[in-house]
Amino acid sequence: LGAQSKAVLDTANNRIQLMRDLFQAGNAEQAQVEAEWYRDFIGRHKMPISPEALSLISNIYKANLDDRSATLMLSEAELSARRDPNPETKAALLGVLVKECGRWDLPDLALSVQQMLNVAQDSIRARAQRKEKRIIEQQLDSLIQLRKRELAQQASYFQLEREKAYLLGVCLLLVLLSLVFSNFYTSRRWRTKLKKKEVEMELVQGRLKNNASLPFETPPLGVSGIEPKSEAPGRVLRLEPVLAPQGGGLGEPPSQIALIIEPNRQIILYLKSLLADRFQIETAATPTEGMQMAQALLPDLIVCDAILNGKTGIDVSRQLKLSDKTSHIPIVLLSDHHGNEGKLDALRAGADVWFTRPILDDHFDASIQRLLDSRKAKHAEFQRFLHLYFSEHKISIDNSFITTTVGYIERNLADPDFSAEFLAKHLQLSKQHFYKKLMVLTGKEPVQLIREMRLEKAKFLLDRRAGTPQAISELVGFSNVGTFGLAFKEYFGENTLLLRSDFRS
């Protein structure tokens, strides 16, 4: 019986090699004839199709444009995988089957196969975990038995000291506690991963079934804040509650705001779980609501779906990037396309980052962290720009808003009454919008920026002995020389000998 099974397996392998040779030689029609013989052969002998054969036969059908045979073969492979009791071989076959279902555009079959693959992979991991646990238990039992034999041998010669017995007991207790803790931690980690897998599968099912619905509508917002204005009875603006940081802490909620423009409630909940530890979350279900909330809130991050009702998310992202008020806000685009098509969507929208569903939490977290880190790098770059602004080593910065703001401050440094309100009015922005945008781009408040530019200009003039400290303080907008001296020392430290000597004289 074993020799007969080996002969059947050799015949199947020879047929696979023959199909591969025919296909590589360009004889796809003859290769398909061999493929049909192979399928009939393994069916008669109740053999599962191998992943290698599945991929090869799919390529043969693709070359012959035989959709019907391909669909039938993939369905038979799915049934064969269901009957396979071995999770390792089942997972190998299902992995290839998911890929081939995607090539033949069979979303329902792909979803079913993906679910089976997840279950098989979980079974493999659980089996490995149980095996590792048994090995540890066997090692622990061996250690205990070895120690018992050693104690029995020692008892025949002399009495074990009480201190050593206590020490041995403590060591064994620590080993047991460490094993219990390790097992508990590992089990909790796997339960968390399983829950995330379930959420991701729910998202995929929701997208495939296209069951996204809009639970509410929103009227337009006021310019100065989130103020609902009734357009018709019963229509009320509904904002999502701000989530507290994850982990059950009692600290202050995050100061940064993230706006999610997404109609699918399942995806919103998933994104909230990824962002709530670093952002206060606001949501919008329609393009109009998203544009209004972005203009009113000026969030620190916008996550926008590429598919929205009435208008594409690409258009919404482009309009936000073209607006002077919101052009500085980083935008994350959720695209349904992969590869170059998804990248093209992001370029068309002007998005900073793009993702294809289902979103992988680790990749998403890393990308968001890179966006936050890049903001700190921009702040450091602006600080260097400010230090060198009045010197002969002045550097340029590629941002029209910053250059316009700094240039207008420079022209009004001598005016002691010049304030942030005048600056915001000149730039045709509200005080709140100007403050938020300047903080994001430079890390400085408007009052702080004006004060530091006054002091940088004063240092430039003092280094060149362009006048007395009193005259220079008036040139940079300080009405009192004493206040100027204190501000100068606080900003630059006590190492400016020129200013110190001039004041003491």
Disulfide bonds with the S-S distance in Angstrom:
none
